[in-house]
Amino acid sequence: MKLTMKLTHLFALIAAVLTFISCDDDTATLGVDMMPASDILTKSYKVYDVTTESYAVGDSVLARTTMSYFGRFTDPETGTTIKSDFLAQFHCDENFDLPTDMENDSCIQFDLRLYIEDFVGDSLTSFKLSVYELTEQLDPNADYYTNINPEMYYDTTAAPIATKWFTISDRTITDEERWKSSYNNNIRVSLPDSLGTQIIRDYRQHPEHFANTSTWLKSGNPCSKGLYFKLESGDGAMAYINIVQLNISFRYYDSGFEKDTIGIASFAATDAVVEATHFENSNLQKLLDDKEATYLKSPAGIFTMATIPADQINVQDTINSAKLTLTRYNDLVQGSFHLAIPKTVLLVRLDDYLNGFFENYQVTDNKESYLATFDSSKNSYVFDNIARLVTRMAKEKQEGKASKNWNKVLLIPVEKTSDSNGNIVKLNHDFSMSSARLVGGEANKLQLEVIYSSF
């Protein structure tokens, strides 16, 4: 009898726990069973047309990047051409020091190294590079854009301090050297040794000029204001340069090893100083005139602008979800040198972009800005739920608070930086060479899929 009662209590306890777990797993319909039949939740699905158009950037986007770009490349898919060269300052380490026992306080080799992380195009294309000293200092606290005019920062009547013909794949070394794990692909540019000697001797007389980057930039030494790396000729490739380094080599007596030694003092372009890339796009108009498509083209080329029909949205009901899909056309031209597809795209309100989204270091909030990653299985960018944005637009219109661009958004190729927890901490324009032709334009409306709910 006692065993039977204990089992009965045990089964009752298990039933109670299961009931609790069941309720805890899904509270979405809590209270619905007690509501009158007329108040039960209903859902409806509606589709709205979205118009899109290509948005010309005009070569002007915020150039906040530690990568520099050099070259000229013509896209075989679209026939558009992009040219790039850059300006760079150099960082001086705090407590910069040179050996005391140096032979004649002279430089035996003064050179630049431009280290190439990646490239697009033909690595055997020949380019001519000229190097000019800057005469005007770049402000490390200012924002610079990709349409920067280099002629404002150097003497256009002066001769370059160096010129160099090169290919991205260095043909001056052997294949054995090129494939060594220790080899880092770079462009080496020789500078006049006399300029390096001038820097060494200024250090002897004015070590305070080398106390830090700020004093170095103002020192008046050769290259201290920075350099302009000008593209003179060449077409067929674009180099992604992640390190620019200024090296002064000298001989000195190393008392520790009691022998003559060759030393190197280096100044590098880092994120503590300005690297300003200058882009020029050409032949974009035919893409802007395309009636059957819109484009994403980076760097500093074309965005896609969409007009959201938020004035047709019923704000009396709750919008559960609003889905927008942008489908990519397949490439028309196949080849070794076709451009990559933008990996990540930002959807942001036009006004927010114009009012300094990137300048103010903003990131997505999933209210008025969203990210989508290219889905190769669907050949599309899918924004699964922009309901908050659509609702806000509709209410602004209803309440008479709508701006001129109240229902317009931009699709922008971006690079994101995340912390160790996966939280996005920084968004920048994507400066890699990429392109996508999207279904849209005047001839093709996109669809905004909306699911409503109401009681």
VOGU-3710 file (C-alpha; in Angstrom, 3 decimals, decimal comma):
1> mkltmklthl> 0,000/0,000/0,000  2,779/2,423/0,956  4,680/1,542/-2,224  1,586/2,280/-4,302  1,157/5,699/-2,654  4,806/6,561/-3,171  4,585/5,679/-6,861  1,424/7,746/-7,175  3,175/10,783/-5,668  6,213/10,229/-7,888
11> faliaavltf> 4,122/10,099/-11,071  2,268/13,246/-10,001  5,567/15,051/-9,409  6,926/14,019/-12,821  3,711/15,186/-14,489  3,959/18,552/-12,738  7,600/19,005/-13,804  6,792/18,103/-17,409  3,880/20,519/-17,397  6,141/23,281/-16,054
21> iscdddtatl> 8,813/22,569/-18,652  6,232/22,568/-21,435  4,911/25,940/-20,316  8,396/27,346/-19,905  9,503/26,246/-23,397  6,862/28,287/-25,191  5,209/31,275/-23,567  4,372/32,962/-26,866  0,690/32,016/-26,614  0,368/32,611/-22,858
31> gvdmmpasdi> -3,146/33,911/-22,170  -4,457/33,229/-25,689  -6,589/30,305/-24,446  -8,401/32,679/-22,072  -9,123/35,291/-24,793  -12,427/35,593/-26,654  -12,423/33,939/-30,101  -12,655/37,361/-31,795  -9,329/38,464/-30,215  -7,238/35,478/-31,257
41> ltksykvydv> -4,021/36,364/-33,176  -4,306/36,392/-36,954  -1,509/36,748/-39,483  -1,414/38,056/-43,022  1,269/38,083/-45,715  1,706/40,885/-48,227  4,274/41,741/-50,869  5,248/45,285/-51,862  7,306/46,508/-54,828  10,689/48,062/-54,068
51> ttesyavgds> 12,444/50,225/-56,657  16,233/50,329/-56,846  18,812/52,371/-58,718  22,580/52,633/-58,894  24,014/55,365/-56,677  27,210/57,063/-57,882  29,734/57,614/-55,110  31,805/60,075/-57,140  35,151/58,587/-56,020  34,538/60,088/-52,581
61> vlarttmsyf> 34,273/57,766/-49,604  36,025/57,983/-46,261  39,519/56,512/-46,708  39,844/55,105/-43,209  42,026/52,085/-43,889  45,509/50,883/-42,994  45,865/49,268/-46,434  47,186/51,252/-49,387  46,354/50,503/-53,017  48,474/50,988/-56,088
71> grftdpetgt> 47,819/50,219/-59,746  45,279/50,421/-62,526  42,803/47,691/-63,426  40,149/47,407/-66,121  37,258/45,124/-65,199  36,679/42,651/-68,064  33,032/42,260/-66,977  31,976/45,919/-67,109  34,790/47,682/-68,958  35,200/50,117/-66,060
81> tiksdflaqf> 38,684/51,172/-64,976  39,977/52,075/-61,536  43,293/53,788/-60,869  44,890/54,167/-57,470  47,962/55,701/-55,879  48,521/57,007/-52,357  50,129/59,359/-49,840  51,710/58,131/-46,609  53,331/59,521/-43,485  55,824/57,611/-41,343
91> hcdenfdlpt> 55,794/56,798/-37,646  58,818/57,471/-35,430  59,186/55,210/-32,406  59,454/56,941/-29,051  63,024/56,921/-27,711  64,360/56,499/-31,247  68,079/55,804/-31,010  71,114/55,390/-33,268  74,488/53,861/-32,366  77,150/56,342/-31,265
101> dmendsciqf> 80,099/54,738/-33,029  78,848/55,091/-36,608  81,126/55,274/-39,628  81,200/58,940/-40,751  77,584/59,337/-39,566  76,661/58,335/-43,082  73,962/56,262/-44,771  75,156/53,394/-46,961  71,678/52,574/-48,313  68,374/54,442/-48,182
111> dlrlyiedfv> 65,326/52,639/-49,525  61,596/52,057/-49,380  59,830/48,716/-49,081  56,211/48,349/-50,152  55,007/44,961/-48,917  52,209/43,422/-50,976  49,620/41,403/-49,077  47,461/40,579/-52,105  46,631/41,748/-55,605  44,059/41,563/-58,392
121> gdsltsfkls> 44,970/41,068/-62,032  48,122/40,087/-63,892  51,193/39,950/-61,639  53,479/40,354/-64,677  52,037/43,732/-65,731  54,699/46,462/-65,712  54,067/49,663/-63,750  56,049/52,851/-63,322  56,097/54,438/-59,874  57,409/57,897/-58,955
131> vyelteqldp> 58,049/59,015/-55,379  57,648/62,644/-54,338  58,288/64,308/-50,986  55,237/65,997/-49,503  55,548/69,737/-48,968  52,318/70,054/-46,973  51,736/68,010/-43,833  48,682/65,753/-43,605  46,671/66,252/-40,439  46,578/62,974/-38,446
141> nadyytninp> 43,303/64,080/-36,825  41,492/64,855/-40,067  39,284/62,624/-42,202  40,556/62,079/-45,744  38,489/60,843/-48,650  39,348/58,807/-51,717  39,029/61,834/-54,012  41,923/63,576/-52,230  43,921/65,746/-54,639  47,614/64,791/-54,249
151> emyydttaap> 48,701/67,955/-56,083  47,733/69,950/-52,978  50,451/68,187/-50,982  53,550/68,097/-53,188  55,416/70,368/-55,580  54,250/69,378/-59,061  57,191/71,234/-60,632  59,799/69,302/-58,654  61,480/66,128/-59,857  60,650/62,886/-58,029
161> iatkwftisd> 63,231/61,671/-55,532  62,965/58,198/-57,077  61,319/56,256/-59,896  60,815/52,518/-60,257  59,572/50,124/-62,933  58,209/46,963/-61,337  55,913/43,974/-61,638  53,898/42,662/-58,686  55,646/39,319/-59,085  59,286/40,310/-58,598
171> rtitdeerwk> 61,188/38,962/-61,595  64,577/40,134/-60,278  64,777/37,168/-57,897  64,880/33,433/-58,582  61,863/31,157/-58,292  63,642/29,383/-55,426  63,857/32,646/-53,466  60,266/33,574/-54,318  58,811/30,366/-52,899  60,709/30,425/-49,620
181> ssynnnirvs> 58,371/30,618/-46,592  60,387/33,569/-45,273  59,893/35,635/-48,448  57,457/38,554/-48,259  56,579/39,977/-51,661  57,611/43,626/-51,826  58,531/46,473/-54,129  61,945/47,915/-53,298  62,587/51,543/-54,270  66,097/53,001/-53,888
191> lpdslgtqii> 66,287/56,577/-52,585  69,331/58,906/-52,646  71,756/57,891/-49,864  72,444/61,590/-49,275  68,911/61,984/-47,883  69,496/59,180/-45,391  72,784/60,784/-44,343  70,969/64,088/-43,790  68,526/62,342/-41,411  71,364/60,670/-39,437
201> rdyrqhpehf> 73,233/63,942/-39,008  70,114/65,796/-37,942  69,665/63,156/-35,237  73,168/63,928/-33,949  72,435/67,649/-33,747  68,727/67,538/-32,770  67,735/64,259/-31,091  64,566/66,027/-29,920  63,331/65,843/-33,532  63,068/62,070/-33,040
211> antstwlksg> 61,331/62,030/-29,662  58,054/60,798/-31,159  55,969/60,871/-34,323  54,705/64,407/-33,745  58,200/65,894/-33,468  59,409/63,811/-36,432  56,601/65,074/-38,689  57,602/68,663/-37,876  61,364/68,120/-38,035  61,870/69,224/-41,636
221> npcskglyfk> 63,942/66,123/-42,398  63,754/64,455/-45,815  60,534/62,408/-46,067  59,384/63,581/-42,620  56,182/65,180/-43,932  55,445/62,014/-45,902  55,623/60,766/-49,483  53,364/60,565/-52,497  53,557/57,302/-54,444  52,383/58,330/-57,911
231> lesgdgamay> 51,282/55,918/-60,631  52,885/57,045/-63,892  51,900/54,209/-66,234  50,642/50,630/-66,405  47,279/48,847/-66,534  46,263/45,332/-65,558  46,669/44,861/-61,813  46,012/46,404/-58,404  48,368/45,783/-55,460  47,112/45,731/-51,863
241> inivqlnisf> 49,997/47,162/-49,822  49,818/46,468/-46,087  53,243/47,792/-44,988  55,218/50,791/-46,237  58,647/51,073/-44,642  61,468/53,620/-44,902  64,893/52,066/-44,136  68,221/53,774/-43,433  71,213/51,404/-43,457  74,577/52,343/-41,904
251> ryydsgfekd> 77,852/50,844/-40,631  78,849/51,043/-36,980  81,191/49,355/-34,546  79,314/46,938/-32,277  81,281/46,952/-29,005  79,307/43,974/-27,685  80,538/41,757/-30,501  83,690/43,825/-31,137  83,169/44,010/-34,864  81,908/46,276/-37,629
261> tigiasfaat> 78,171/45,766/-38,190  75,481/46,970/-40,554  72,461/48,476/-38,771  69,059/49,580/-40,030  66,789/52,321/-38,702  63,184/52,082/-39,925  60,166/54,358/-40,101  56,880/52,674/-41,021  53,479/53,878/-42,155  51,108/52,762/-39,380
271> davveathfe> 47,592/53,537/-38,170  49,149/56,244/-35,955  49,779/58,385/-39,040  47,924/59,135/-42,259  47,727/56,792/-45,237  45,463/58,384/-47,819  44,601/56,395/-50,929  43,518/58,288/-54,050  41,077/56,473/-56,368  39,818/57,420/-59,817
281> nsnlqklldd> 37,003/55,466/-61,491  36,155/55,782/-65,169  33,477/54,464/-67,561  30,884/54,146/-64,783  28,098/56,010/-66,597  27,009/53,023/-68,665  26,467/51,091/-65,444  24,468/53,930/-63,935  22,289/53,962/-67,074  21,519/50,217/-66,936
291> keatylkspa> 17,700/49,890/-66,763  17,670/46,198/-65,839  20,174/46,140/-63,015  21,904/48,036/-60,247  25,508/47,675/-59,130  27,731/47,271/-56,127  31,247/48,268/-57,107  34,134/48,881/-54,760  36,281/50,635/-53,948  34,659/54,065/-54,119
301> giftmatipa> 32,520/53,241/-57,129  28,796/52,483/-56,998  26,285/51,630/-54,273  22,690/50,493/-54,762  19,866/52,711/-53,462  16,439/51,255/-52,647  13,161/53,107/-52,053  11,105/51,309/-49,411  7,291/51,662/-49,946  6,728/52,347/-46,260
311> dqinvqdtin> 3,796/54,677/-46,982  1,852/51,582/-48,076  2,532/49,769/-44,813  -0,309/49,299/-42,328  1,096/50,518/-39,013  -2,133/49,664/-37,161  -1,055/46,033/-37,207  2,210/44,676/-35,889  4,864/43,876/-38,486  6,324/40,520/-37,494
321> sakltltryn> 8,889/40,449/-40,267  9,921/42,309/-43,390  12,273/40,537/-45,766  14,222/42,066/-48,639  16,266/39,992/-51,097  18,739/41,320/-53,665  19,632/38,738/-56,288  22,861/38,851/-58,271  23,144/38,242/-61,998  25,796/35,681/-62,922
331> dlvqgsfhla> 28,946/36,995/-64,582  28,719/37,461/-68,335  32,479/37,155/-68,807  34,597/34,349/-67,424  38,329/34,705/-66,992  41,279/34,579/-64,640  41,070/38,234/-63,702  37,364/38,749/-62,936  36,537/40,636/-59,742  35,323/39,082/-56,512
341> ipktvllvrl> 31,756/39,509/-55,227  31,366/41,896/-52,263  31,214/39,642/-49,208  29,353/41,858/-46,730  26,801/44,586/-47,476  25,479/47,275/-45,144  21,871/48,472/-45,455  21,639/51,956/-43,948  19,285/54,898/-44,304  20,508/57,419/-46,860
351> ddylngffen> 20,274/60,313/-44,401  22,319/58,402/-41,803  25,033/57,776/-44,383  25,087/61,422/-45,500  25,160/62,590/-41,864  28,371/60,711/-41,052  27,655/57,048/-40,374  31,281/56,086/-41,070  32,821/59,337/-39,848  31,120/58,836/-36,468
361> yqvtdnkesy> 32,339/55,237/-36,140  28,788/53,860/-36,115  27,974/50,155/-36,382  24,728/48,372/-37,180  21,901/48,572/-34,630  19,351/46,287/-36,381  16,910/49,184/-36,211  18,022/51,533/-38,952  21,075/49,659/-40,221  21,653/45,983/-40,991
371> latfdsskns> 24,266/43,639/-42,436  23,883/40,813/-44,945  26,515/38,356/-46,170  26,480/37,105/-49,732  24,748/33,710/-49,881  26,336/31,791/-52,748  23,691/29,035/-52,585  20,968/31,613/-53,307  23,206/33,978/-55,304  21,701/36,749/-53,178
381> yvfdniarlv> 22,002/39,141/-50,283  19,078/38,507/-47,917  17,976/40,941/-45,214  15,741/38,580/-43,249  13,945/41,090/-41,068  14,043/44,869/-41,421  10,653/45,237/-39,696  11,882/47,857/-37,201  13,187/50,047/-40,019  9,998/49,742/-42,081
391> trmakekqeg> 7,814/50,458/-39,042  9,847/53,539/-38,137  9,652/54,867/-41,702  5,876/54,344/-41,815  5,337/56,114/-38,495  7,539/59,048/-39,513  5,417/59,506/-42,615  2,152/59,160/-40,690  3,258/61,650/-38,012  4,516/64,223/-40,534
401> kasknwnkvl> 8,166/63,825/-39,513  9,460/62,401/-42,791  12,565/63,978/-44,361  13,220/64,287/-48,083  15,010/60,910/-48,070  12,751/59,333/-45,445  12,238/55,993/-47,263  15,585/55,601/-49,034  18,348/53,191/-48,016  21,796/52,453/-49,415
411> lipvektsds> 23,438/49,068/-49,916  27,186/49,537/-49,322  30,024/46,995/-49,495  31,785/47,016/-46,115  34,440/45,301/-44,044  33,542/44,476/-40,461  35,754/44,006/-37,415  34,475/41,895/-34,515  35,718/41,353/-30,972  36,428/37,971/-29,361
421> ngnivklnhd> 32,724/37,578/-28,543  31,633/38,144/-32,124  30,309/41,665/-31,489  30,865/44,086/-34,358  33,130/46,879/-33,155  34,022/48,610/-36,424  32,666/49,049/-39,941  34,659/50,515/-42,819  34,107/50,801/-46,536  35,291/47,754/-48,433
431> fsmssarlvg> 38,337/48,842/-50,443  38,980/45,495/-52,094  38,324/45,200/-55,811  34,819/43,741/-56,036  31,700/43,994/-58,181  28,153/42,650/-58,343  25,366/43,259/-60,852  22,006/42,992/-59,083  18,501/42,415/-60,393  16,685/45,749/-60,211
441> geanklqlev> 16,574/49,115/-61,922  13,559/50,549/-63,713  12,696/47,250/-65,426  12,756/44,961/-62,387  11,033/45,644/-59,102  12,273/43,889/-55,984  9,852/42,540/-53,405  9,491/43,429/-49,756  7,788/40,491/-48,056  5,847/41,545/-44,949
451> iyssf> 4,091/39,386/-42,371  1,563/41,206/-40,170  -0,125/40,079/-36,977  -3,191/41,495/-35,251  -5,610/40,530/-32,478
//
